[in-house]
Amino acid sequence: MTRPPLVERGDFIVLIATTPELLDAEERGGPAIAAGLGVEPPAAWPPQHNDPETRVWMRGLIAEHPDEPHYSSWYIIAEGRLVGICGFKGPPDLWGEVEIGYSVVDAEHRKGFGLAAASMLVAMAFRDPRVAVVTAETLPALVGSQAILTRCGFIHVGGYIDEEIGQVMRFEVKRPAPAATDRA
């Protein structure tokens, strides 16, 4: 039995969780996935970093963690239309770490949708008591992505060299400490 996709509502955007059925629609293009989501089609589809290989990976993630659908990919809906995709690269690991990613179609850049999506992912992650830190990776040339991460409270903590794409920058934000209470 197919369960309906999860929906997370923010002040500025709505996130709809990826399902195998929605991935099938996405394989047919932007208008098909928009119809499957019940929204207006995107200006162009897919956004950067969302190719057929990525969708194969998403299917594997959904199959590997069927009881943790929050820790998959989400479609970003803004102003009644599909504008991008975001999500987690899986549930928390043994150290309480999750990694997020996001991509907005070019025509929708600089409208706050990436920031809203990243902020919602961080908030979703920290609702889970297993999560101690949220990480994200980006490339040096993606200055806009770095700005989004910084505005979400991430700090640059280093990086590494990938043989295929070169330098990768790593960012993280730790779970906020519990608020101290006054004892009078």
Backbone as a ProteinNet text record, in pm:
[ID]
protein_1_A
[PRIMARY]
MTRPPLVERGDFIVLIATTPELLDAEERGGPAIAAGLGVEPPAAWPPQHNDPETRVWMRGLIAEHPDEPHYSSWYIIAEGRLVGICGFKGPPDLWGEVEIGYSVVDAEHRKGFGLAAASMLVAMAFRDPRVAVVTAETLPALVGSQAILTRCGFIHVGGYIDEEIGQVMRFEVKRPAPAATDRA
[TERTIARY]
84.6	0	88.4	57.2	130.4	78.7	172	127.3	145.5	58.9	72.3	204	257.6	384.7	367.5	475.9	478.8	482.8	427.2	427	474.2	567	613.6	581.7	512.6	473.2	553.8	613.7	683.8	608.5	664	600.5	608.5	712.4	747.3	736.4	755.8	755.8	685.7	659.6	608.6	706.3	735.7	818.6	731	744.2	670.7	773.8	764.1	862.7	855.4	971.7	983.9	928.5	861.7	815.8	858.5	857.7	890	797.4	669.9	575.4	608.7	647.7	686.2	815.8	907.2	1030.7	1000.3	900.7	858.2	808.9	727.5	676.7	791.3	887	999.3	1081.4	1090.6	1163.4	1100.5	971.5	902.1	915.2	977.1	1003.8	930.6	963	906.9	755.9	689.3	543.1	481	539.6	483.6	499.9	616.9	635	547.8	534.3	447.5	303.1	257.8	121.6	107.4	208.4	204.9	199.1	257.1	256.4	135.1	63.4	-53.3	-17.8	94	139.7	171.8	204.1	245.5	384	411	542	653.6	774.3	889.1	927.1	1004.9	1054.5	1140.2	1215.7	1298.6	1318.6	1343.2	1365.6	1462.8	1550.2	1571.8	1669.2	1672.9	1775	1911.7	2015.9	2151.3	2160.8	2240	2264.8	2141.7	2055.8	1939.3	1922.7	2009.8	2008.6	1954.5	1946.4	1894.7	1970.8	2102.3	2179.4	2136	2106.9	2060.6	1927.9	1839.3	1709.2	1722.5	1816.6	1843.1	1888.8	1977.3	2025.3	1909.3	1818.5	1702.6	1614.5	1593.8	1513.3	1578	1710.2	1781.4	1768.1	1776.3	1763	1624.6	1521.9	1384.4	1368.5	1422.7	1411.1	1490.4	1607.1	1693.6	1640.2	1565.2	1515.4	1364.5	1282.9	1139.3	1070.1	1127.9	1065.9	1111.8	1194.1	1243.8	1227.5	1103	1081.9	1122.4	1133.3	1178.4	1321.9	1399.9	1542.3	1569.9	1490.2	1507.3	1503.7	1459.1	1452.9	1313.4	1308.5	1184.4	1178.3	1060	1038.1	1006.4	1062.1	1039	929.8	821.6	708.7	701.6	695.7	684.2	590.1	505.2	413.1	334.5	300.9	218.9	289.8	424.5	497	618	662.7	781	903.6	991.6	1108.7	1240.9	1237.9	1364.1	1345.1	1457.2	1459.5	1559.6	1533.6	1624.9	1612.4	1691.8	1674	1796.9	1786.9	1891.5	1957.7	2080.6	2151.6	2139.8	2037.3	2009.3	1981.9	1939.2	1911.8	2041.5	2030.4	2150.5	2241.5	2372.6	2468.8	2493.3	2589.6	2617.6	2659	2710	2755.8	2651	2530.8	2423.4	2435.4	2499.9	2522.6	2431.6	2374.4	2299.9	2354.4	2347.4	2391.2	2272.4	2267	2159.6	2214.9	2124.9	2156.6	2032.7	2050.6	1937.5	1979.7	1883.2	1909.5	1780.2	1791.1	1677.3	1703.6	1599.9	1618.2	1666.8	1748.9	1814.5	1717.6	1602.6	1506.9	1451	1469.8	1414.4	1521.8	1646.2	1753.9	1728.1	1786.9	1785.9	1646	1559.4	1423.9	1400.1	1503.5	1491.4	1444.8	1420.1	1367.3	1471.6	1597.2	1703.3	1725.5	1725.9	1741.6	1626.5	1505.6	1389.1	1396.1	1435.8	1444.6	1553.7	1671.2	1780	1740.5	1676.7	1632.6	1532.4	1439.2	1341	1406.9	1504.5	1573.7	1647.1	1713.6	1784.2	1684.4	1573.5	1471.7	1415.3	1388.1	1337.9	1438.9	1566.3	1670	1675.9	1672	1686.2	1559.7	1449.8	1332.8	1360.8	1458.2	1495.8	1604.9	1580	1680	1809.8	1808.9	1931.7	2030.8	1983.7	2068.2	2144.4	2276.9	2364.9	2421.2	2437.7	2498	2441.7	2419.6	2375.4	2491.9	2528	2637.7	2587.1	2669.4	2641.7	2775.6	2779.5	2900.6	2865.6	2960.7	2941.8	3077.4	3074.5	3197.1	3236.5	3364.6	3409.4	3339.2	3307.4	3244.2	3098.2	3036.3	2894.7	2878.8	2911.4	2910.8	2769.8	2667.7	2530.2	2494.5	2539	2513.8	2585.7	2707.1	2781.2	2707.6	2652.6	2578.2	2453.5	2384.2	2266	2305.7	2410.8	2453.1	2490	2562.5	2601.7	2478.4	2382.3	2258.8	2178.1	2196.8	2128.4	2206.9	2317.3	2394.4	2508.9	2533.8	2644.1	2776.4	2881.8	3015.6	3100.8	3195.6	3286.8	3386.5	3394	3480.1	3591.1	3607.5	3713.9	3662.9	3721.9	3682.8	3779.9	3774.6	3859.7	3866.2	3952.8	3965.8	3901.7	3803.8	3739.3	3810.1	3845	3919.8	3845.5	3711.7	3633.9	3597	3563.1	3512.2	3604.1	3709.5	3803.8	3772.6	3798.7	3782.7	3635.8	3608.1	3474.5	3483.8	3394.3	3390.2	3285.6	3320.5	3228.9	3184.9	3053.7	2993.7	2915.7	2898	2814.8	2750.2	2638.9	2570.7	2537.8	2573.3	2549.4	2416.4	2361.9	2236.7	2256.3	2162.2	2174.6	2171.4	2248.8	2247.7	2112.6	2069	1940.6	1950.4	1843.1	1840	1853.9	1935.5	1950.5	1826.3	1785.2	1667.4	1712.2	1645.6	1676	1615.4	1691.5	1639.2	1645.1	1531.4	1529.3	1489.7
-118.9	0	124.3	217.9	342.2	438.2	494.1	592.1	731.8	825.6	960.6	1022.7	1113.5	1175.7	1262.6	1273.7	1362.9	1506.6	1595.7	1737.4	1815.8	1907.8	2000.5	2140.8	2216.9	2352	2455.3	2546.9	2658.6	2787	2897.6	3027	3068	3020.7	3070.8	2964.2	2838.1	2726.9	2606.2	2508.4	2378.5	2274.3	2174.4	2062.3	1938.7	1865.2	1739.8	1629.9	1526.3	1418.3	1338.2	1299.5	1215.9	1076.9	1020.3	881.3	814.3	681	615	659.8	680.6	723.2	863.6	952.8	1087.1	1084.6	995.7	982	931.2	840.6	794.5	913.2	997.9	1115.4	1208.7	1224.3	1313.3	1266.3	1135.9	1082.2	1128.3	1162.6	1207.5	1359.1	1430.5	1573.3	1663	1791.9	1891.8	1899.3	1902.4	1907.7	1785	1667.1	1544.9	1544.9	1584.8	1586.6	1695.1	1809.1	1914.4	1864.9	1794.2	1738.7	1639	1555.6	1459.2	1525.8	1644	1719.1	1811	1829.2	1917	2064.9	2100.4	2239.7	2281.3	2408	2459	2404.8	2381.8	2329.6	2430.9	2381.8	2470.3	2539	2646.1	2717.5	2625.5	2538.9	2438	2324.6	2206.8	2093	1998.8	1936.7	1938.6	2047.9	2077.4	2169.9	2101.4	2180.5	2126.9	2020.6	1919.7	1809.6	1719.1	1713.6	1624.5	1559.3	1462.4	1393.3	1251.6	1172.1	1035.9	951.7	969.4	895.5	934.1	1060.9	1107.8	1043	1032.9	972	822.8	755.4	614.6	606.8	697.4	702.1	728.2	821.5	852.7	729.3	654.5	532	434	421.7	334	379.3	508.8	563.7	536.2	556.3	528.4	379.4	292.7	148.3	103.1	163.5	124	169	278.8	334.9	361.3	257	280.8	337.3	316.8	367.2	507.8	568.7	703.6	792.7	810.5	886.4	1033.2	1088.3	1228.2	1244.3	1137.2	1145.2	1107.5	1162.8	1141.8	1277.8	1279.8	1402.7	1463.3	1593.4	1670	1764.2	1781.4	1879.9	2013.3	2121.1	2255.1	2321.8	2359.9	2425.5	2567.8	2664.9	2805.6	2876.3	2958.7	3037	2948.3	2827	2736.1	2663.5	2670.1	2602	2527.9	2429.9	2352.5	2436.3	2457	2542.3	2470.7	2352.6	2284.1	2157.8	2110.1	1986.3	2004.1	1935.4	1941.2	1809.4	1792.4	1672.8	1632.8	1513.3	1452.6	1341.1	1312.3	1201.6	1074.8	1069.6	953.1	992.3	894	920.7	944	984	1010.8	888.3	915.7	807.6	781.6	696.4	660.9	779.9	884.7	1003.1	1113.8	1082.8	1181.7	1286.4	1251.2	1345.7	1314.5	1420.4	1409.6	1514.8	1485.1	1580.8	1623.8	1754.3	1807.5	1854.3	1869.9	1927	1995.3	2085.6	2156.6	2211.9	2226.1	2283.5	2345.5	2469.4	2543.2	2570	2558.5	2584.8	2728.3	2747.8	2877.2	2994.7	2979.5	3089.9	3133.8	3051.1	3081.8	3120.6	3138	3178.5	3318.2	3343.9	3475.7	3520.8	3423.2	3455.2	3404.7	3343.8	3295.8	3152	3083.4	2947.5	2848.6	2862.8	2775.4	2796.1	2921	2952.6	2894.4	2911.3	2858.1	2705.9	2640.6	2494	2445.9	2506.5	2465.5	2487.4	2599.8	2628.3	2524	2486.3	2384.9	2249.8	2214	2086.6	2083.8	2193.2	2198.7	2184.1	2256.3	2247	2104.8	2042.4	1904.6	1811.1	1827.7	1740	1751.5	1873.9	1891.9	1856.9	1827.3	1770.6	1626.6	1563.8	1425.4	1427.9	1371.3	1377.1	1303.2	1219.5	1148.8	1240.4	1353.1	1440.5	1538.2	1534.9	1626.3	1735.1	1703.5	1799.6	1778	1889.4	1886.2	1938.4	1866.8	1906.5	1935.1	2004.2	2031	2052.2	2018.4	2038.9	2122	2203.8	2284.4	2308.1	2368	2395.9	2542.5	2573.7	2712.7	2812.4	2774.4	2865.9	2896	2815.1	2832.8	2925.8	3050.9	3151.5	3169.1	3161.9	3174	3063.2	2942.1	2830	2850	2900.9	2927.9	3033	3134.9	3238.5	3180.8	3091.6	3026.3	2949.8	2872.1	2792.3	2882.2	2988.4	3080.4	3142.8	3182.3	3241.8	3141.4	3012.2	2907.5	2867.6	2936.3	2907.7	2810.6	2766.3	2675.4	2751.6	2679.1	2735.4	2645.8	2708.6	2633.9	2561.6	2428.8	2349.3	2276.4	2304	2238.8	2189.2	2080.2	2024.9	1918.3	1887.1	1783	1801.3	1725.2	1727.1	1600.2	1618.6	1508.5	1492.6	1371.6	1347.7	1394.1	1390.9	1428.3	1576.3	1634.6	1772.1	1874	1829.9	1922.8	1951	2075	2113.2	2113.2	2053.4	2050.9	2117	2209.6	2278.3	2212	2192.4	2128	2231	2232.8	2321.3	2236.7	2289.3	2218.6	2317	2273.5	2344.8	2240.5	2272.6	2179.6	2210.3	2106.8	2122.9	2232.1	2324.5	2429.9	2368.9	2428.1	2384	2417.6	2334	2365.9	2501.9	2573.6	2705.4	2690.5	2774.8	2774.8	2836	2781.9	2836.3	2903	3012.2	3083.2	3007.4	2992.7	2929.2	3033.9	3087.4	3194.4	3143.8
0	0	0	-83.6	-93.4	12.9	91.3	189.1	129.4	169.7	114.1	158.9	79.1	117.3	241.6	315.6	430.6	380.9	458.6	424.6	546.7	525	628	578.8	660.7	621.1	698.6	625	685.6	658	704.5	681	534.6	466.1	333.6	224.7	263.1	168.1	229	143.3	184.7	131.8	214.3	171	161.8	51.5	31.5	12.9	96.5	94.1	-35.6	-81.3	-200.1	-171.6	-270	-264.3	-394.7	-398.9	-526.4	-640.4	-609.7	-712.7	-764.8	-673.8	-717.1	-796.1	-759	-837.1	-977.7	-989.4	-1122.5	-1205.1	-1143.4	-1214.7	-1252.3	-1162.1	-1189.5	-1308.7	-1327.4	-1442.4	-1573.8	-1570.3	-1691.6	-1712	-1615.6	-1633.2	-1536.5	-1544.6	-1454.9	-1453.8	-1570.2	-1568.2	-1501	-1520.3	-1461.1	-1309.4	-1259.8	-1114.5	-1052.9	-1118.7	-1066.7	-1058	-1161.5	-1159.4	-1044.8	-1023	-913.2	-777	-767.4	-641.7	-629.6	-740.1	-739.4	-736.4	-802.1	-803.6	-946.7	-964.3	-1094.3	-1129.1	-1256.6	-1295.6	-1271.7	-1256	-1236	-1366.4	-1351.7	-1469.6	-1555.5	-1492.5	-1559.6	-1459.2	-1509	-1419.1	-1484.1	-1414.8	-1270.2	-1229.2	-1097.9	-1050	-1050.7	-1034.2	-1029.2	-920	-941.6	-847	-829.7	-928.6	-921.9	-1058.8	-1085	-1213.3	-1193.9	-1300.5	-1286.6	-1182.6	-1173.4	-1072.5	-931.9	-912.4	-781.6	-747	-844	-817.3	-787.5	-849.9	-815.5	-669.9	-632	-493.9	-398	-433.9	-349.8	-329.9	-437.4	-426	-327.2	-336.2	-244.2	-99.7	-77.4	57.6	114.5	33.5	76.2	110.1	25.2	47.4	170.4	191.8	302.5	438.6	440.8	566.6	558.6	536.6	518	641.9	759.5	881.8	918.3	833.6	861.1	737.4	692.1	568.5	577.9	699.1	711.2	662.1	671.9	637.8	493.2	404.8	261.6	193.7	70.4	-7.4	-0.8	-22.7	-16.6	-137.1	-191.8	-296.7	-230.4	-283.1	-229.8	-313.2	-245.8	-310.3	-255.9	-344.4	-303.9	-400.2	-343.9	-426.2	-522.4	-476.6	-555.7	-667.2	-669.5	-776.9	-720.5	-795.3	-761.5	-793.5	-693.2	-715.2	-689	-627.6	-600.2	-520.9	-470.3	-392.7	-278.9	-171.1	-57.3	17.6	121	201.4	278	330.3	411.1	331.9	366.4	303.1	386.6	469.8	552.2	695.7	776.7	917.6	995.9	1121.5	1201.2	1209.2	1204.8	1220.4	1370.2	1402.5	1542.1	1626.7	1564	1635.7	1637.4	1587.1	1586.5	1478	1369.3	1259.9	1141.6	1083.9	958.2	863.1	733.6	632.7	549.5	520.8	436.5	303	208.4	79	24.7	-69.8	-128.9	-264.2	-352.3	-483.7	-535.9	-580.4	-632.5	-780.3	-863.5	-1006.5	-1025.9	-1128.4	-1151	-1152.3	-1214.2	-1226.2	-1091.1	-988.2	-856.3	-754.3	-800.4	-709.6	-654.1	-537.8	-473.1	-433.8	-403.4	-356.8	-215.1	-155.2	-17.5	-3.7	-115.5	-107.1	-53.7	-95.2	-44.7	103.6	147.5	289.5	370.5	322.6	393.6	402.8	294.3	294.6	390	382.6	472	617.9	647.6	784.6	833.3	746.5	784.9	808	724.8	744.2	877.9	913.1	1041.5	1156.2	1149.4	1254.1	1263.3	1148	1147.6	1213.1	1178.9	1234.3	1385.1	1437.6	1581.3	1659.6	1591.5	1660.4	1701	1635.9	1665.2	1772.2	1889.8	1997.1	1963.5	1861.6	1823	1752.1	1698.8	1617.7	1706.6	1694.6	1767.5	1677.9	1550.5	1457.4	1316.7	1246.7	1107.8	1024.8	920	834.1	693.2	617.2	476.1	407.7	280.5	201	79.6	36.1	-82.3	-147.1	-262	-336.4	-317.7	-327.3	-308.8	-400.7	-522.2	-617.4	-582.4	-498.9	-466.7	-346.3	-367.9	-261.4	-204.1	-288.2	-240.7	-142.9	-171	-81.6	51.4	45.5	169	252.8	188.2	259.5	325.1	254.8	312.5	438.4	428.5	544.2	662.1	634.4	741.2	806.5	725.7	780.6	861.7	836	912.8	1038.6	1064.7	1185	1166.7	1044.5	1017.9	1025.8	1061.9	1055	966	898.6	812.1	902.2	889.8	978.7	904.4	777.6	701.8	568.7	523.9	395.7	351.7	224.5	168.4	17.3	-44.5	-190	-245.4	-332.5	-402.1	-536.3	-572.4	-696	-821	-818.1	-935.4	-940.4	-825.9	-828.7	-762.9	-700.1	-639.5	-493.9	-453	-313	-272.8	-157.9	-99	37.9	64	193	281.8	407.9	503.5	608.2	632.2	731.2	831.5	953.2	1049.9	1146.6	1200.7	1307.9	1414	1538	1648.8	1715.5	1778	1851.7	1955.9	1961.6	2063	2203.5	2292.8	2432.8	2493.5	2586.9	2653.4	2722.5	2721	2784.2	2935	2993.1	3138.5	3199.2	3310.2	3378.9	3506.8	3538.1	3663	3779.3	3884.6	4005.5	4115.9	4145.1	4245.2	4380.7
[MASK]
++++++++++++++++++++++++++++++++++++++++++++++++++++++++++++++++++++++++++++++++++++++++++++++++++++++++++++++++++++++++++++++++++++++++++++++++++++++++++++++++++++++++++++++++++++++++

